[in-house]
Amino acid sequence: MERRTPPDGYRRAIEAHRQAAPPSRVDQGIAEAVERQTAAMRELSRRAFPEPDVVPDDAPTQIEQAHVQRSRQAAATEAAALRRARQERAARASGTAAAMPESAALRTTA
């Protein structure tokens, strides 16, 4: 399908419409006041919320630190559970009661 060229009258009308766009209605005094206000607000924001010290890219964030701490706690809990299970299994195999410290007793919930 061939695309037809628009008629000259159409092109002239479009160009006249573009040139007849209303002039800018911006009051220069208002624009300057807005700029001053914006600069003042940025300065207040900078003082209220200072940029943190530069942290190296490879330094762990607070979220990463919390994740590492929880992982360590989970690993310690798992190791304690494995030790207790081994003690209980050994006690059953020998036919004696397992000697467990009181700290290893199970906690109950309401």
Backbone torsions as a table, in degrees:
resi	resn	phi	psi	omega
1	MET	NA	134.6	-179.9
2	GLU	-91.7	140.7	177.6
3	ARG	-93.3	129.3	-177.6
4	ARG	-86.9	147.9	177.4
5	THR	-77.0	134.6	179.9
6	PRO	-66.9	150.4	-179.0
7	PRO	-65.7	158.2	-178.2
8	ASP	-60.2	-38.6	-179.3
9	GLY	-61.5	-38.3	179.2
10	TYR	-64.9	-46.1	-179.9
11	ARG	-63.8	-39.6	178.3
12	ARG	-65.0	-39.3	-179.9
13	ALA	-65.3	-41.7	178.7
14	ILE	-63.8	-44.3	179.9
15	GLU	-64.5	-40.4	178.0
16	ALA	-64.4	-38.6	178.3
17	HIS	-63.8	-42.2	179.4
18	ARG	-63.8	-39.3	-178.4
19	GLN	-75.0	-22.6	-177.4
20	ALA	-88.3	12.0	179.6
21	ALA	-58.6	140.3	-177.2
22	PRO	-64.1	145.1	178.7
23	PRO	-66.2	158.4	-179.4
24	SER	-62.3	136.3	-177.5
25	ARG	-105.3	21.4	-177.7
26	VAL	-78.5	125.1	175.5
27	ASP	-81.1	124.9	-175.4
28	GLN	-62.2	-36.2	178.7
29	GLY	-63.9	-41.2	179.0
30	ILE	-67.0	-42.8	179.5
31	ALA	-61.0	-40.7	178.9
32	GLU	-67.6	-38.4	178.5
33	ALA	-64.2	-40.4	178.2
34	VAL	-63.2	-42.0	178.8
35	GLU	-62.5	-43.2	178.8
36	ARG	-63.3	-44.0	-179.5
37	GLN	-63.7	-42.1	179.1
38	THR	-62.5	-43.1	179.2
39	ALA	-63.3	-41.8	179.2
40	ALA	-64.3	-42.0	179.9
41	MET	-65.1	-39.0	177.8
42	ARG	-64.2	-40.1	178.8
43	GLU	-65.2	-44.0	177.4
44	LEU	-61.8	-41.8	179.0
45	SER	-64.0	-40.4	179.8
46	ARG	-63.6	-38.9	178.8
47	ARG	-71.6	-39.6	-177.8
48	ALA	-72.6	-35.0	-177.1
49	PHE	-127.2	75.8	-177.7
50	PRO	-64.8	151.3	177.8
51	GLU	-67.2	135.5	177.8
52	PRO	-67.1	158.0	176.5
53	ASP	-56.3	150.4	-179.5
54	VAL	-64.5	125.4	-179.5
55	VAL	-110.0	133.9	178.4
56	PRO	-59.0	148.9	-177.8
57	ASP	-60.1	-29.5	-176.6
58	ASP	-90.6	1.6	178.9
59	ALA	-75.2	139.4	-178.6
60	PRO	-70.7	144.3	177.3
61	THR	-85.0	171.6	-180.0
62	GLN	-61.0	-38.7	-179.8
63	ILE	-64.5	-43.7	179.4
64	GLU	-63.7	-39.5	179.0
65	GLN	-63.7	-41.9	178.3
66	ALA	-64.3	-39.6	179.4
67	HIS	-63.6	-43.2	179.1
68	VAL	-63.3	-42.6	179.9
69	GLN	-62.8	-44.5	178.6
70	ARG	-64.7	-36.4	177.9
71	SER	-63.8	-41.5	178.5
72	ARG	-64.7	-42.2	178.7
73	GLN	-62.8	-42.0	179.0
74	ALA	-63.6	-40.9	179.3
75	ALA	-65.0	-40.0	178.7
76	ALA	-65.7	-41.1	178.5
77	THR	-64.3	-41.9	179.1
78	GLU	-64.1	-42.2	179.1
79	ALA	-63.1	-40.3	178.9
80	ALA	-65.1	-40.4	179.3
81	ALA	-65.0	-40.1	178.3
82	LEU	-65.1	-42.7	177.8
83	ARG	-60.7	-43.8	-179.5
84	ARG	-64.1	-42.9	179.3
85	ALA	-62.6	-39.2	178.3
86	ARG	-65.7	-40.5	178.0
87	GLN	-63.0	-44.1	-179.7
88	GLU	-65.3	-40.4	179.0
89	ARG	-64.9	-42.3	178.9
90	ALA	-64.9	-38.4	179.8
91	ALA	-66.2	-41.6	178.4
92	ARG	-65.3	-38.8	-179.5
93	ALA	-66.5	-35.5	-179.0
94	SER	-90.1	-9.7	178.0
95	GLY	79.7	17.2	178.0
96	THR	-112.3	164.0	176.1
97	ALA	-75.7	140.4	-179.7
98	ALA	-74.1	130.2	177.6
99	ALA	-88.1	105.0	-178.6
100	MET	-115.7	142.2	175.1
101	PRO	-66.6	155.4	-178.7
102	GLU	-63.0	-27.8	-179.0
103	SER	-67.4	-19.3	-179.8
104	ALA	-87.3	-3.9	179.6
105	ALA	-63.3	146.8	-179.7
106	LEU	-70.9	144.3	176.5
107	ARG	-90.6	147.3	177.1
108	THR	-107.7	153.2	178.3
109	THR	-118.7	157.4	-178.7
110	ALA	-76.5	NA	NA
